Amino acid sequence: MYEALMLDTSAYSLFKRGHHQAVNAVRLASQILIPTTVIAELLAGFESGSRRDKNRQELNTFLSSQRVRFVPMVEATAERYAHIYAHLRSAGTPIPTNDLWIAASAMEHGTALLTADGHFRHVPQILVSYLSP
């Protein structure tokens, strides 16, 4: 069990689909963090989907929980982004920009990141909890 747990877009999506591991992890976490980038990715997906209003309503309900905290990107996030970017570039293992921001946010807040995305395997600066698809 994690004191605080950050969700990426894949984890939130799996949670909403009832994925056992994701549901259990969210249920056991005392605090759930959602970074700006994840909100943006979710909203972008909702815009092109057929359930836009329902998905937005479900997200708003989730975000209104007392255990859920939206975490904005700030200067400290940008500092960590630069650190992770430089490390990945020198290692020859770049990851998508949005994943860099999510990793930087997890690093900034010192939380484990719940994800089904393998890109985070290249980021040794964060603790990652992987979901099987």
DSSP file (Angstrom, degrees, kcal/mol; ACC not computed):
  #  RESIDUE AA STRUCTURE BP1 BP2  ACC     N-H-->O    O-->H-N    N-H-->O    O-->H-N    TCO  KAPPA ALPHA  PHI   PSI    X-CA   Y-CA   Z-CA
    1    1 A M              0   0    0      0, 0.0     2,-0.4     0, 0.0    28,-0.1   0.000 360.0 360.0 360.0 138.8    0.0    0.0    0.0
    2    2 A Y        -     0   0    0     23,-0.2    28,-1.2     1,-0.2    29,-0.3  -0.831 360.0-144.5-104.1 140.2    1.2    3.5   -0.9
    3    3 A E  S    S+     0   0    0     -2,-0.4    28,-1.3     1,-0.3    27,-0.7   0.975  95.0   9.9 -60.5 -54.8    0.7    6.5    1.3
    4    4 A A  E    S-a   31   0A   0     26,-0.2   108,-0.9   106,-0.1     2,-0.4  -0.960  73.0-169.7-127.1 146.6    0.3    8.6   -1.9
    5    5 A L  E     -ab  32 112A   0     26,-2.3    28,-2.6    -2,-0.4     2,-0.4  -0.998  11.5-147.8-139.6 130.1    0.0    7.3   -5.5
    6    6 A M  E     -ab  33 113A   0    106,-3.2   108,-3.4    -2,-0.4     2,-0.4  -0.827  15.2-149.0 -97.7 136.8    0.2    9.2   -8.7
    7    7 A L  E     - b   0 114A   0     26,-2.2     2,-0.2    -2,-0.4   108,-0.1  -0.853   4.5-156.6-103.3 138.1   -1.9    8.0  -11.7
    8    8 A D     >  -     0   0    0    106,-1.8     4,-2.3    -2,-0.4     5,-0.2  -0.487  42.1 -90.5 -96.1-178.5   -0.9    8.4  -15.3
    9    9 A T  H  > S+     0   0    0      1,-0.2     4,-2.4     2,-0.2     5,-0.2   0.885 126.2  51.7 -62.2 -41.4   -3.5    8.3  -18.1
   10   10 A S  H  > S+     0   0    0      1,-0.2     4,-2.4     2,-0.2    -1,-0.2   0.893 110.2  49.6 -64.2 -38.4   -3.2    4.5  -18.6
   11   11 A A  H  > S+     0   0    0    103,-0.4     4,-2.6     2,-0.2    -2,-0.2   0.921 111.4  47.7 -67.4 -43.8   -3.8    3.9  -14.9
   12   12 A Y  H  X S+     0   0    0     -4,-2.3     4,-2.6     2,-0.2    -2,-0.2   0.933 112.9  49.6 -61.5 -44.5   -6.9    6.1  -14.7
   13   13 A S  H  X S+     0   0    0     -4,-2.4     4,-1.3     1,-0.2    -2,-0.2   0.916 112.7  46.1 -61.8 -44.2   -8.3    4.5  -17.9
   14   14 A L  H  <>S+     0   0    0     -4,-2.4     5,-2.6     2,-0.2     4,-0.2   0.899 111.1  53.4 -65.9 -39.6   -7.8    1.0  -16.5
   15   15 A F  H ><5S+     0   0    0     -4,-2.6     3,-1.6     1,-0.2    -2,-0.2   0.933 108.3  49.8 -57.7 -47.1   -9.2    2.1  -13.2
   16   16 A K  H 3<5S+     0   0    0     -4,-2.6    -1,-0.2     1,-0.3    -2,-0.2   0.766 108.0  54.2 -66.2 -25.0  -12.4    3.4  -14.9
   17   17 A R  T 3<5S-     0   0    0     -4,-1.3    -1,-0.3    -5,-0.2    -2,-0.2   0.394 120.9-108.2 -89.2   3.3  -12.7    0.1  -16.8
   18   18 A G  T < 5 +     0   0    0     -3,-1.6    -3,-0.2    -4,-0.2     2,-0.1   0.672  50.2 177.1  82.8  17.1  -12.6   -1.9  -13.6
   19   19 A H     >< -     0   0    0     -5,-2.6     4,-3.0    -6,-0.1     5,-0.3  -0.383  29.8-135.2 -57.4 123.9   -9.1   -3.4  -14.0
   20   20 A H  H  > S+     0   0    0      1,-0.2     4,-2.5     2,-0.2     5,-0.2   0.889  99.5  45.5 -54.5 -50.7   -8.6   -5.3  -10.8
   21   21 A Q  H  > S+     0   0    0      1,-0.2     4,-2.5     2,-0.2    -1,-0.2   0.915 116.0  46.7 -61.0 -43.8   -5.0   -4.2  -10.0
   22   22 A A  H  > S+     0   0    0      2,-0.2     4,-2.4     1,-0.2     5,-0.2   0.928 113.1  48.0 -66.2 -45.6   -5.8   -0.5  -10.8
   23   23 A V  H  X S+     0   0    0     -4,-3.0     4,-2.5     1,-0.2    -1,-0.2   0.919 113.6  48.4 -61.1 -43.8   -9.0   -0.5   -8.7
   24   24 A N  H  X S+     0   0    0     -4,-2.5     4,-2.1    -5,-0.3    -2,-0.2   0.919 111.2  49.3 -64.0 -44.8   -7.2   -2.2   -5.8
   25   25 A A  H  X S+     0   0    0     -4,-2.5     4,-1.4     1,-0.2   -23,-0.2   0.920 113.6  46.0 -62.2 -44.1   -4.3    0.3   -5.9
   26   26 A V  H  < S+     0   0    0     -4,-2.4    -1,-0.2     1,-0.2    -2,-0.2   0.904 111.9  52.2 -65.6 -41.0   -6.6    3.3   -6.0
   27   27 A R  H  < S+     0   0    0     -4,-2.5    -1,-0.2    -5,-0.2    -2,-0.2   0.873 113.3  43.9 -62.2 -37.8   -8.7    1.8   -3.2
   28   28 A L  H  < S+     0   0    0     -4,-2.1    -1,-0.2    -5,-0.2     2,-0.2   0.688  90.4  98.2 -84.7 -19.3   -5.7    1.3   -1.0
   29   29 A A     <  -     0   0    0     -4,-1.4   -26,-0.2    -3,-0.2   -25,-0.1  -0.484  61.2-152.5 -73.1 136.1   -3.9    4.6   -1.5
   30   30 A S  S    S+     0   0    0    -28,-1.2     2,-0.3   -27,-0.7   -26,-0.2   0.792  85.3  20.0 -77.6 -26.8   -4.5    7.2    1.1
   31   31 A Q  E     -a    4   0A   0    -28,-1.3   -26,-2.3   -29,-0.3     2,-0.5  -0.997  68.4-156.9-143.0 139.5   -4.0   10.0   -1.4
   32   32 A I  E     -ac   5  68A   0     35,-3.4    37,-3.1    -2,-0.3     2,-0.4  -0.970  10.4-157.4-119.8 124.9   -4.2   10.0   -5.2
   33   33 A L  E     -ac   6  69A   0    -28,-2.6   -26,-2.2    -2,-0.5    37,-0.2  -0.844   6.8-170.7-105.7 138.3   -2.3   12.6   -7.2
   34   34 A I  E     - c   0  70A   0     35,-2.4    37,-2.5    -2,-0.4   -26,-0.1  -0.965  15.5-146.4-127.3 113.0   -3.3   13.6  -10.8
   35   35 A P  E >>  - c   0  71A   0      0, 0.0     4,-1.8     0, 0.0     3,-0.7  -0.368  26.7-107.3 -79.2 160.5   -0.8   15.9  -12.7
   36   36 A T  H 3> S+     0   0    0     35,-1.5     4,-2.6     1,-0.2     5,-0.2   0.868 117.1  57.7 -48.9 -45.7   -1.8   18.5  -15.2
   37   37 A T  H 3> S+     0   0    0      1,-0.2     4,-2.5     2,-0.2    -1,-0.2   0.870 104.7  50.6 -60.4 -38.6   -0.6   16.4  -18.1
   38   38 A V  H <> S+     0   0    0     -3,-0.7     4,-2.6     2,-0.2    -1,-0.2   0.924 109.9  50.0 -66.3 -43.5   -2.8   13.5  -17.2
   39   39 A I  H  X S+     0   0    0     -4,-1.8     4,-2.9     1,-0.2     5,-0.2   0.931 111.7  49.5 -58.7 -45.0   -5.9   15.8  -17.1
   40   40 A A  H  X S+     0   0    0     -4,-2.6     4,-2.4     1,-0.2    -2,-0.2   0.919 111.5  47.9 -61.3 -45.2   -4.9   17.2  -20.5
   41   41 A E  H  X S+     0   0    0     -4,-2.5     4,-2.1     2,-0.2    -1,-0.2   0.911 113.6  47.9 -63.4 -41.8   -4.5   13.8  -22.0
   42   42 A L  H  X S+     0   0    0     -4,-2.6     4,-2.5     2,-0.2    -2,-0.2   0.949 112.5  47.5 -64.1 -48.5   -7.8   12.6  -20.6
   43   43 A L  H  X S+     0   0    0     -4,-2.9     4,-2.2     1,-0.2    -2,-0.2   0.888 110.8  52.4 -61.1 -39.2   -9.7   15.7  -21.8
   44   44 A A  H  X S+     0   0    0     -4,-2.4     4,-1.1    -5,-0.2    -1,-0.2   0.915 110.8  47.9 -62.6 -42.6   -8.2   15.4  -25.2
   45   45 A G  H  < S+     0   0    0     -4,-2.1     4,-0.4     1,-0.2     3,-0.4   0.897 110.1  52.2 -64.2 -40.0   -9.3   11.8  -25.4
   46   46 A F  H >< S+     0   0    0     -4,-2.5     3,-1.3     1,-0.2    -2,-0.2   0.889 102.4  60.3 -62.6 -39.2  -12.8   12.7  -24.3
   47   47 A E  H 3< S+     0   0    0     -4,-2.2    -1,-0.2     1,-0.3    -2,-0.2   0.828 109.9  40.5 -60.2 -33.2  -13.1   15.4  -26.9
   48   48 A S  T 3< S+     0   0    0     -4,-1.1    -1,-0.3    -3,-0.4    -2,-0.2   0.423 104.5  88.3 -97.0   2.2  -12.7   12.9  -29.8
   49   49 A G  S X  S-     0   0    0     -3,-1.3     3,-0.6    -4,-0.4    -3,-0.0  -0.475  80.3-122.4 -99.0 170.8  -14.8   10.2  -28.1
   50   50 A S  T 3  S+     0   0    0      1,-0.2     3,-0.2    -2,-0.2    -1,-0.1   0.544 108.5  53.6 -86.9  -8.0  -18.5    9.5  -28.3
   51   51 A R  T 3>  +     0   0    0      1,-0.1     4,-3.1    -5,-0.1     5,-0.3  -0.131  66.6 138.5-116.5  36.1  -19.0    9.7  -24.5
   52   52 A R  H <> S+     0   0    0     -3,-0.6     4,-2.4     1,-0.2     5,-0.2   0.899  73.3  40.9 -50.0 -55.1  -17.4   13.2  -24.0
   53   53 A D  H  > S+     0   0    0      1,-0.2     4,-2.3     2,-0.2    -1,-0.2   0.900 116.9  48.2 -66.4 -41.5  -19.9   14.5  -21.4
   54   54 A K  H  > S+     0   0    0      2,-0.2     4,-2.5     1,-0.2    -1,-0.2   0.924 112.9  48.3 -64.5 -44.4  -20.2   11.3  -19.5
   55   55 A N  H  X S+     0   0    0     -4,-3.1     4,-2.4     2,-0.2    -2,-0.2   0.897 111.9  49.5 -63.5 -40.5  -16.4   10.9  -19.3
   56   56 A R  H  X S+     0   0    0     -4,-2.4     4,-2.7    -5,-0.3    -1,-0.2   0.915 111.1  49.7 -63.5 -42.6  -16.0   14.5  -18.2
   57   57 A Q  H  X S+     0   0    0     -4,-2.3     4,-2.2     2,-0.2    -2,-0.2   0.920 111.4  48.4 -63.0 -44.0  -18.6   14.1  -15.5
   58   58 A E  H  X S+     0   0    0     -4,-2.5     4,-2.4     2,-0.2    -1,-0.2   0.899 112.1  49.5 -63.6 -40.8  -17.0   10.9  -14.2
   59   59 A L  H  X S+     0   0    0     -4,-2.4     4,-3.0     2,-0.2    -2,-0.2   0.925 110.4  50.2 -63.8 -44.5  -13.6   12.6  -14.1
   60   60 A N  H  X S+     0   0    0     -4,-2.7     4,-1.3     1,-0.2    -2,-0.2   0.885 110.7  49.8 -61.6 -38.8  -15.0   15.6  -12.2
   61   61 A T  H  < S+     0   0    0     -4,-2.2     4,-0.4     2,-0.2     3,-0.3   0.928 112.1  48.0 -63.8 -45.1  -16.6   13.2   -9.7
   62   62 A F  H >< S+     0   0    0     -4,-2.4     3,-1.5     1,-0.2    -2,-0.2   0.933 111.6  49.8 -60.1 -47.4  -13.2   11.4   -9.3
   63   63 A L  H 3< S+     0   0    0     -4,-3.0    -1,-0.2     1,-0.3    -2,-0.2   0.725 102.6  62.5 -66.6 -22.0  -11.3   14.7   -8.9
   64   64 A S  T 3< S+     0   0    0     -4,-1.3    -1,-0.3    -3,-0.3    -2,-0.2   0.553  77.4 112.8 -82.6  -6.2  -13.8   15.9   -6.2
   65   65 A S  S X  S-     0   0    0     -3,-1.5     3,-1.2    -4,-0.4    -3,-0.0  -0.378  75.3-128.1 -63.8 143.5  -12.9   13.0   -3.9
   66   66 A Q  T 3  S+     0   0    0      1,-0.2    -1,-0.1    -2,-0.0    -3,-0.0   0.724 109.4  55.3 -65.7 -20.6  -11.2   14.2   -0.7
   67   67 A R  T 3  S+     0   0    0    -36,-0.1   -35,-3.4   -38,-0.0     2,-0.4   0.599  94.2  82.6 -86.4 -11.5   -8.4   11.6   -1.4
   68   68 A V  E <   -c   32   0A   0     -3,-1.2     2,-0.4   -37,-0.2   -35,-0.2  -0.795  57.3-174.4-101.2 134.2   -7.7   13.0   -4.9
   69   69 A R  E     -c   33   0A   0    -37,-3.1   -35,-2.4    -2,-0.4     2,-0.4  -0.987  19.4-139.8-131.6 124.7   -5.4   16.0   -5.4
   70   70 A F  E     -c   34   0A   0     -2,-0.4   -37,-0.1   -37,-0.2   -34,-0.0  -0.661  19.8-157.5 -75.8 130.8   -4.7   17.8   -8.7
   71   71 A V  E     -c   35   0A   0    -37,-2.5   -35,-1.5    -2,-0.4     2,-0.1  -0.947   5.8-149.3-118.0 116.0   -1.1   18.7   -8.9
   72   72 A P        -     0   0    0      0, 0.0     2,-0.5     0, 0.0     5,-0.1  -0.318  24.1-104.2 -76.4 161.9   -0.1   21.6  -11.3
   73   73 A M        +     0   0    0      4,-0.1     2,-0.2     3,-0.1    28,-0.0  -0.764  50.7 167.0 -84.9 128.7    3.1   21.9  -13.1
   74   74 A V    >>  -     0   0    0     -2,-0.5     4,-2.0     1,-0.0     3,-0.5  -0.669  53.6 -78.7-131.3-175.8    5.4   24.5  -11.5
   75   75 A E  H 3> S+     0   0    0      1,-0.3     4,-2.1     2,-0.2     5,-0.2   0.877 128.3  55.6 -58.2 -39.2    9.0   25.6  -11.6
   76   76 A A  H 3> S+     0   0    0      1,-0.2     4,-1.7     2,-0.2    -1,-0.3   0.862 106.3  51.9 -62.8 -34.4   10.1   22.7   -9.5
   77   77 A T  H <> S+     0   0    0     -3,-0.5     4,-2.5     1,-0.2    -1,-0.2   0.915 107.9  51.7 -65.7 -42.5    8.4   20.3  -11.9
   78   78 A A  H  X S+     0   0    0     -4,-2.0     4,-2.3     1,-0.2    -2,-0.2   0.872 106.4  54.2 -63.1 -37.8   10.3   21.9  -14.8
   79   79 A E  H  X S+     0   0    0     -4,-2.1     4,-1.8     2,-0.2    -1,-0.2   0.920 111.6  44.4 -61.3 -43.8   13.6   21.5  -12.9
   80   80 A R  H  X S+     0   0    0     -4,-1.7     4,-2.8     2,-0.2     5,-0.3   0.870 109.3  56.7 -69.8 -36.9   12.9   17.7  -12.5
   81   81 A Y  H  X S+     0   0    0     -4,-2.5     4,-3.1     1,-0.2    -2,-0.2   0.945 107.9  48.2 -55.4 -49.4   11.8   17.5  -16.2
   82   82 A A  H  X S+     0   0    0     -4,-2.3     4,-2.4     1,-0.2    -2,-0.2   0.891 111.8  49.7 -60.9 -41.0   15.2   18.9  -17.3
   83   83 A H  H  X S+     0   0    0     -4,-1.8     4,-2.1     2,-0.2    -1,-0.2   0.941 114.8  42.7 -63.4 -48.6   17.1   16.5  -15.0
   84   84 A I  H  X S+     0   0    0     -4,-2.8     4,-2.9     2,-0.2     5,-0.3   0.922 113.6  52.9 -65.3 -43.7   15.2   13.4  -16.3
   85   85 A Y  H  X S+     0   0    0     -4,-3.1     4,-2.7    -5,-0.3     5,-0.2   0.931 109.8  47.7 -56.3 -48.7   15.4   14.7  -19.9
   86   86 A A  H  X S+     0   0    0     -4,-2.4     4,-2.3    -5,-0.2    -1,-0.2   0.904 112.9  49.0 -62.2 -41.9   19.2   15.0  -19.7
   87   87 A H  H  X S+     0   0    0     -4,-2.1     4,-1.7     2,-0.2    -2,-0.2   0.946 113.8  45.0 -62.5 -48.7   19.6   11.6  -18.1
   88   88 A L  H  X>S+     0   0    0     -4,-2.9     5,-2.6     1,-0.2     4,-0.8   0.882 112.5  51.8 -65.2 -38.4   17.4    9.9  -20.8
   89   89 A R  H ><5S+     0   0    0     -4,-2.7     3,-0.8    -5,-0.3    -1,-0.2   0.933 110.9  46.9 -63.8 -45.7   19.1   11.7  -23.6
   90   90 A S  H 3<5S+     0   0    0     -4,-2.3    -1,-0.2     1,-0.2    -2,-0.2   0.807 113.4  49.6 -68.0 -27.1   22.6   10.7  -22.4
   91   91 A A  H 3<5S-     0   0    0     -4,-1.7    -1,-0.2    -5,-0.2    -2,-0.2   0.577 110.9-123.0 -84.1 -10.3   21.4    7.1  -22.0
   92   92 A G  T <<5S+     0   0    0     -3,-0.8    -3,-0.2    -4,-0.8    -2,-0.1   0.792  79.3 115.0  73.1  27.7   19.9    7.1  -25.5
   93   93 A T      < +     0   0    0     -5,-2.6    -4,-0.1    -6,-0.2    -1,-0.1  -0.474  42.0 177.2-128.4  61.9   16.4    6.2  -24.1
   94   94 A P        -     0   0    0      0, 0.0    -9,-0.0     0, 0.0     3,-0.0  -0.260   9.2-161.8 -64.7 153.3   14.1    9.2  -24.8
   95   95 A I        -     0   0    0      1,-0.1     5,-0.1    27,-0.0    -2,-0.0  -0.875  36.1 -72.2-128.0 164.4   10.4    8.9  -23.9
   96   96 A P     >  -     0   0    0      0, 0.0     4,-1.8     0, 0.0     3,-0.4  -0.202  44.9-116.6 -57.6 148.3    7.4   11.0  -25.1
   97   97 A T  H  > S+     0   0    0      1,-0.2     4,-2.0     2,-0.2     5,-0.2   0.884 113.4  53.4 -55.1 -45.8    7.3   14.5  -23.8
   98   98 A N  H  > S+     0   0    0      1,-0.2     4,-2.1     2,-0.2    -1,-0.2   0.888 107.6  52.0 -61.1 -37.0    4.0   14.1  -21.9
   99   99 A D  H  > S+     0   0    0     -3,-0.4     4,-2.7     1,-0.2    -1,-0.2   0.852 105.5  56.0 -67.1 -33.1    5.6   11.1  -20.1
  100  100 A L  H  X S+     0   0    0     -4,-1.8     4,-2.6     2,-0.2    -2,-0.2   0.929 108.0  47.9 -61.0 -44.8    8.5   13.2  -19.1
  101  101 A W  H  X S+     0   0    0     -4,-2.0     4,-2.1     2,-0.2    -2,-0.2   0.909 112.3  48.7 -63.1 -41.7    6.2   15.7  -17.5
  102  102 A I  H  X S+     0   0    0     -4,-2.1     4,-2.3     2,-0.2    -2,-0.2   0.927 112.6  47.9 -64.7 -44.6    4.4   13.0  -15.6
  103  103 A A  H  X S+     0   0    0     -4,-2.7     4,-2.6     1,-0.2    -2,-0.2   0.908 110.4  52.4 -61.8 -41.9    7.7   11.5  -14.4
  104  104 A A  H  X S+     0   0    0     -4,-2.6     4,-2.6     1,-0.2    -1,-0.2   0.883 109.4  49.5 -62.2 -38.4    8.9   14.9  -13.3
  105  105 A S  H  X S+     0   0    0     -4,-2.1     4,-2.2     2,-0.2    -1,-0.2   0.904 110.7  49.2 -67.9 -41.1    5.7   15.4  -11.3
  106  106 A A  H  X>S+     0   0    0     -4,-2.3     5,-1.6     2,-0.2     4,-1.0   0.915 113.2  47.9 -62.9 -41.8    6.1   12.0   -9.6
  107  107 A M  H  <5S+     0   0    0     -4,-2.6     3,-0.5     1,-0.2    -2,-0.2   0.925 110.8  51.2 -64.0 -44.4    9.7   12.8   -8.8
  108  108 A E  H  <5S+     0   0    0     -4,-2.6    -2,-0.2     1,-0.2    -1,-0.2   0.892 117.0  38.7 -59.4 -41.8    8.7   16.3   -7.5
  109  109 A H  H  <5S-     0   0    0     -4,-2.2    -1,-0.2    -5,-0.1    -2,-0.2   0.506 103.5-128.4 -92.4  -4.6    6.1   14.9   -5.2
  110  110 A G  T  <5 +     0   0    0     -4,-1.0     2,-0.3    -3,-0.5    -3,-0.2   0.841  60.7 139.1  63.7  33.6    8.0   11.8   -4.2
  111  111 A T      < -     0   0    0     -5,-1.6    16,-0.4    -6,-0.2    -1,-0.2  -0.767  58.7-107.7-110.4 154.9    5.1    9.5   -5.0
  112  112 A A  E     -b    5   0A   0   -108,-0.9  -106,-3.2    -2,-0.3     2,-0.5  -0.543  33.9-132.2 -72.2 145.6    5.0    6.1   -6.7
  113  113 A L  E     -bd   6 128A   0     14,-2.5    16,-3.2    -2,-0.2     2,-0.5  -0.906  10.2-150.4-104.8 124.8    3.5    6.3  -10.3
  114  114 A L  E     +bd   7 129A   0   -108,-3.4  -106,-1.8    -2,-0.5  -103,-0.4  -0.842  37.9 141.5 -93.8 125.7    0.8    3.8  -11.2
  115  115 A T  E     - d   0 130A   0     14,-2.1    16,-2.9    -2,-0.5    -2,-0.0  -0.985  54.7-151.2-158.2 160.3    1.0    3.0  -14.9
  116  116 A A  S    S+     0   0    0     -2,-0.3     2,-0.6    14,-0.2    14,-0.1   0.192  71.3 110.6-113.3   8.5    0.7    0.4  -17.7
  117  117 A D    >   -     0   0    0      1,-0.1     3,-1.1     2,-0.0     4,-0.1  -0.765  56.8-157.3 -93.8 117.9    3.1    2.4  -19.8
  118  118 A G  G >  S+     0   0    0     -2,-0.6     3,-1.9     1,-0.2     4,-0.3   0.619  79.6  84.2 -69.2 -14.2    6.5    0.8  -20.4
  119  119 A H  G >  S+     0   0    0      1,-0.3     3,-1.6     2,-0.2    -1,-0.2   0.833  80.5  65.1 -57.7 -30.8    8.2    4.1  -21.2
  120  120 A F  G X  S+     0   0    0     -3,-1.1     3,-1.7     1,-0.3    -1,-0.3   0.615  79.0  81.1 -72.4  -9.9    8.7    4.7  -17.5
  121  121 A R  G <  S+     0   0    0     -3,-1.9    -1,-0.3     1,-0.3    -2,-0.2   0.733  88.4  57.9 -63.9 -20.4   11.0    1.7  -17.2
  122  122 A H  G <  S+     0   0    0     -3,-1.6    -1,-0.3    -4,-0.3    -2,-0.2   0.433  88.2  83.4 -88.3   0.1   13.7    4.1  -18.5
  123  123 A V    X   +     0   0    0     -3,-1.7     3,-1.2     1,-0.1    -1,-0.1  -0.798  48.6 173.8-110.5  91.1   13.3    6.6  -15.7
  124  124 A P  T 3   +     0   0    0      0, 0.0    -1,-0.1     0, 0.0    -3,-0.0   0.604  68.9  77.0 -73.6  -8.6   15.3    5.4  -12.7
  125  125 A Q  T 3  S+     0   0    0      2,-0.0     2,-0.3   -41,-0.0   -41,-0.0   0.545  93.6  55.0 -78.6  -6.0   14.5    8.7  -10.7
  126  126 A I  S <  S-     0   0    0     -3,-1.2     2,-0.5    -6,-0.2   -14,-0.1  -0.907  79.8-120.5-129.4 156.4   11.0    7.5   -9.9
  127  127 A L        -     0   0    0    -16,-0.4   -14,-2.5    -2,-0.3     2,-0.4  -0.826  35.7-165.9 -90.8 127.4    9.3    4.6   -8.2
  128  128 A V  E     -d  113   0A   0     -2,-0.5     2,-0.6   -16,-0.2   -14,-0.2  -0.946  18.1-160.5-122.7 137.2    6.9    2.9  -10.6
  129  129 A S  E     -d  114   0A   0    -16,-3.2   -14,-2.1    -2,-0.4     2,-0.3  -0.964  23.7-148.0-112.8 114.4    4.1    0.4  -10.0
  130  130 A Y  E     -d  115   0A   0     -2,-0.6     2,-0.4   -16,-0.2   -14,-0.2  -0.643   4.0-149.6 -92.4 139.0    3.2   -1.3  -13.2
  131  131 A L        -     0   0    0    -16,-2.9  -117,-0.0    -2,-0.3  -121,-0.0  -0.842  18.6-126.9 -98.6 137.1   -0.2   -2.6  -14.1
  132  132 A S              0   0    0     -2,-0.4  -111,-0.2     1,-0.1   -16,-0.0  -0.717 360.0 360.0 -81.2 135.8   -0.5   -5.6  -16.4
  133  133 A P              0   0    0      0, 0.0    -1,-0.1     0, 0.0   -17,-0.0   0.495 360.0 360.0 -63.6 360.0   -2.8   -4.8  -19.3
